Amino acid sequence: MQKYLIPAAALIALTGGTVLIAQAPMTAPGTKDPAKVTGGTYTVDPGHTQVVFAWDHMGFTSNMGTIAEPTGTLTLDKANPAASKVSVTFTVANLRTGVPKLDEHLMKADFFDAAKFPTATFVSTSVKPDGATGADITGNLTIKGVTKPVTLDAELYGAGKAPAMAGGKENVGFVATTTIKRSDFGMAYGVPMVGDAIELKIVAAFQK
């Protein structure tokens, strides 16, 4: 579990000195510097990885929700970035819109049918580097037992080593976007009054 920074005054009170304060970095350790990214196998940091999804409601509003706390792995090949791979699994029950009754409905057969299909997965099939910090990641997205190809427009957000007080592990984070049609995955309920196109923004954090 990640440790969170404690205000300096609290640290002084707890330690009676500056030992812990000296461990706190003066600047954020993560930077958008591809040189900070190292090859190898990473695991998803579930507390800092989520999918933000948005949909149109009757042409009046664009509403949003999140799915968080996934599991998965990322294999980065620095010598051959195109050989890198990512696999992530989300628990559908972790979906939240902020409207409890809507969350309940989304778990039912009209939408995710979470009792029968409790997870959604993305498994990459190809990675096409785009400049020094970007990549088009194509893979198979499986929702409600239906698998469709999806391409993510991914961009490096930051990389580096966390301070010792936060675990000391190498971290890398990405932001990726794409748009899917929910009807492709057997969730056409309410179309067209409720939009078919779902905009996805994936905030992905990995630890080595």
C-alpha positions as CSV (number, residue, x, y, z in Angstrom):
1,M,0.0,0.0,0.0
2,Q,1.2,3.4,-0.8
3,K,2.3,5.7,2.1
4,Y,1.1,9.2,1.9
5,L,3.1,12.3,2.7
6,I,2.6,13.7,6.2
7,P,2.7,17.5,6.7
8,A,6.1,18.7,7.9
9,A,4.7,20.0,11.2
10,A,3.3,16.6,12.0
11,L,6.6,14.9,11.2
12,I,8.4,17.2,13.6
13,A,5.9,16.4,16.3
14,L,6.2,12.7,15.7
15,T,10.0,12.5,15.4
16,G,11.2,15.4,17.4
17,G,13.7,16.2,14.6
18,T,14.2,16.3,10.9
19,V,15.1,12.7,10.0
20,L,11.9,11.9,8.2
21,I,11.7,15.4,6.7
22,A,15.1,14.8,5.0
23,Q,13.6,11.8,3.2
24,A,10.8,13.9,1.6
25,P,11.8,15.0,-1.9
26,M,11.9,18.7,-2.7
27,T,10.4,18.1,-6.1
28,A,8.2,15.4,-7.5
29,P,10.3,12.3,-8.5
30,G,8.3,11.6,-11.6
31,T,9.1,13.4,-14.9
32,K,8.1,13.1,-18.5
33,D,11.6,12.0,-19.5
34,P,11.7,8.8,-21.5
35,A,15.3,8.3,-20.3
36,K,13.8,7.6,-16.8
37,V,11.9,4.6,-18.1
38,T,13.7,1.3,-17.7
39,G,12.9,-2.0,-19.3
40,G,11.5,-5.0,-17.5
41,T,8.2,-6.2,-15.9
42,Y,5.9,-3.9,-14.0
43,T,2.7,-4.5,-12.2
44,V,-0.4,-2.2,-12.0
45,D,-0.5,0.2,-9.1
46,P,-4.2,-0.3,-8.4
47,G,-4.6,2.7,-6.1
48,H,-3.5,5.1,-8.9
49,T,-5.0,3.4,-12.0
50,Q,-8.5,4.1,-13.3
51,V,-10.7,4.4,-16.4
52,V,-12.7,7.5,-16.7
53,F,-15.7,7.0,-19.1
54,A,-18.1,9.6,-20.5
55,W,-21.4,9.3,-22.4
56,D,-24.0,11.6,-23.8
57,H,-27.3,11.9,-22.1
58,M,-30.1,13.0,-24.4
59,G,-27.9,15.6,-26.0
60,F,-28.1,17.7,-22.8
61,T,-25.1,16.6,-20.8
62,S,-21.9,14.6,-21.0
63,N,-21.8,12.4,-17.8
64,M,-18.9,10.6,-16.4
65,G,-17.9,7.6,-14.2
66,T,-14.9,5.6,-13.2
67,I,-13.7,2.1,-12.8
68,A,-10.7,1.7,-10.5
69,E,-8.4,-0.8,-8.8
70,P,-7.5,-3.1,-11.6
71,T,-4.8,-5.8,-11.8
72,G,-2.3,-6.4,-14.5
73,T,1.2,-6.3,-15.9
74,L,3.3,-4.2,-18.3
75,T,6.4,-5.5,-20.0
76,L,8.6,-2.7,-21.4
77,D,11.3,-3.5,-24.0
78,K,13.6,-0.5,-24.2
79,A,15.6,-1.9,-27.1
80,N,12.5,-2.8,-29.1
81,P,9.5,-0.8,-27.8
82,A,7.2,-2.4,-30.3
83,A,7.7,-5.7,-28.4
84,S,6.3,-4.2,-25.2
85,K,3.1,-5.7,-23.9
86,V,0.3,-4.8,-21.4
87,S,-2.5,-6.8,-19.9
88,V,-5.1,-5.3,-17.5
89,T,-8.2,-6.7,-15.8
90,F,-10.9,-4.5,-14.2
91,T,-13.5,-5.7,-11.7
92,V,-16.8,-4.4,-13.1
93,A,-18.2,-4.0,-9.5
94,N,-15.7,-1.2,-9.0
95,L,-17.6,1.0,-11.4
96,R,-18.9,4.3,-9.8
97,T,-20.9,7.1,-11.4
98,G,-21.7,8.9,-8.1
99,V,-25.4,7.9,-8.6
100,P,-26.1,4.7,-6.6
101,K,-29.3,3.8,-8.5
102,L,-27.5,4.1,-11.8
103,D,-24.6,2.1,-10.6
104,E,-27.0,-0.7,-9.6
105,H,-28.6,-0.6,-13.0
106,L,-25.3,-0.8,-14.8
107,M,-24.5,-4.0,-13.0
108,K,-27.7,-5.7,-14.4
109,A,-28.2,-7.5,-17.7
110,D,-29.2,-4.4,-19.6
111,F,-25.6,-3.3,-19.3
112,F,-22.6,-5.2,-17.8
113,D,-24.4,-8.2,-16.3
114,A,-21.8,-8.2,-13.6
115,A,-23.0,-11.4,-11.9
116,K,-22.2,-13.3,-15.1
117,F,-19.3,-11.3,-16.4
118,P,-17.5,-9.8,-13.4
119,T,-14.4,-8.5,-15.2
120,A,-13.4,-6.6,-18.2
121,T,-9.9,-7.1,-19.8
122,F,-7.6,-5.4,-22.2
123,V,-4.7,-7.4,-23.7
124,S,-2.3,-5.7,-26.2
125,T,-1.5,-7.3,-29.5
126,S,0.8,-4.6,-30.9
127,V,2.6,-1.4,-29.9
128,K,3.5,1.2,-32.4
129,P,5.8,3.9,-31.0
130,D,4.8,7.5,-31.8
131,G,7.6,9.9,-31.1
132,A,9.7,9.8,-28.0
133,T,6.8,9.6,-25.5
134,G,3.8,8.3,-27.3
135,A,2.4,5.0,-28.7
136,D,-0.6,3.5,-30.4
137,I,-1.4,0.4,-28.4
138,T,-3.8,-2.0,-30.2
139,G,-5.3,-4.9,-28.3
140,N,-8.4,-7.0,-27.5
141,L,-10.9,-5.4,-25.2
142,T,-13.3,-7.9,-23.6
143,I,-16.5,-6.7,-22.0
144,K,-19.6,-8.8,-21.2
145,G,-18.0,-11.8,-22.9
146,V,-17.5,-9.9,-26.2
147,T,-14.0,-9.2,-27.5
148,K,-13.3,-6.4,-30.0
149,P,-10.1,-4.8,-31.2
150,V,-9.4,-1.3,-29.8
151,T,-6.5,1.1,-30.3
152,L,-5.4,3.3,-27.4
153,D,-3.6,6.6,-28.1
154,A,-1.1,6.5,-25.2
155,E,1.3,9.1,-23.9
156,L,3.9,8.8,-21.2
157,Y,2.9,10.9,-18.2
158,G,5.9,10.4,-15.9
159,A,8.6,8.0,-14.8
160,G,11.2,7.7,-12.1
161,K,11.9,6.2,-8.7
162,A,9.6,6.8,-5.8
163,P,11.3,8.1,-2.5
164,A,12.0,5.5,0.2
165,M,9.1,6.7,2.3
166,A,6.8,5.9,-0.6
167,G,8.2,2.4,-1.3
168,G,11.3,3.2,-3.3
169,K,10.1,1.4,-6.4
170,E,10.5,2.5,-10.0
171,N,7.3,3.9,-11.4
172,V,5.9,4.7,-14.8
173,G,2.6,6.3,-15.7
174,F,0.6,6.7,-18.9
175,V,-2.5,8.4,-20.1
176,A,-4.4,6.8,-22.9
177,T,-7.6,7.7,-24.8
178,T,-10.0,6.0,-27.1
179,T,-13.7,5.8,-28.0
180,I,-15.8,2.6,-28.2
181,K,-19.4,1.8,-28.9
182,R,-21.2,0.1,-26.0
183,S,-23.6,-1.6,-28.5
184,D,-20.6,-3.6,-29.8
185,F,-20.4,-5.2,-26.4
186,G,-24.1,-6.1,-26.0
187,M,-25.1,-2.9,-24.2
188,A,-27.4,-1.1,-26.6
189,Y,-30.0,-0.3,-23.8
190,G,-31.3,3.3,-24.2
191,V,-29.6,4.1,-27.5
192,P,-30.0,6.7,-29.0
193,M,-31.4,8.7,-26.0
194,V,-28.4,7.7,-24.1
195,G,-25.3,7.8,-26.3
196,D,-23.7,4.7,-27.9
197,A,-20.3,6.2,-28.1
198,I,-18.3,6.0,-24.9
199,E,-15.2,8.1,-24.5
200,L,-12.5,6.5,-22.4
201,K,-9.5,8.1,-20.6
202,I,-7.2,5.6,-19.0
203,V,-4.9,6.8,-16.2
204,A,-2.4,3.9,-15.8
205,A,0.3,3.6,-13.1
206,F,2.8,0.7,-13.0
207,Q,5.5,-0.2,-10.4
208,K,8.5,-2.3,-11.2
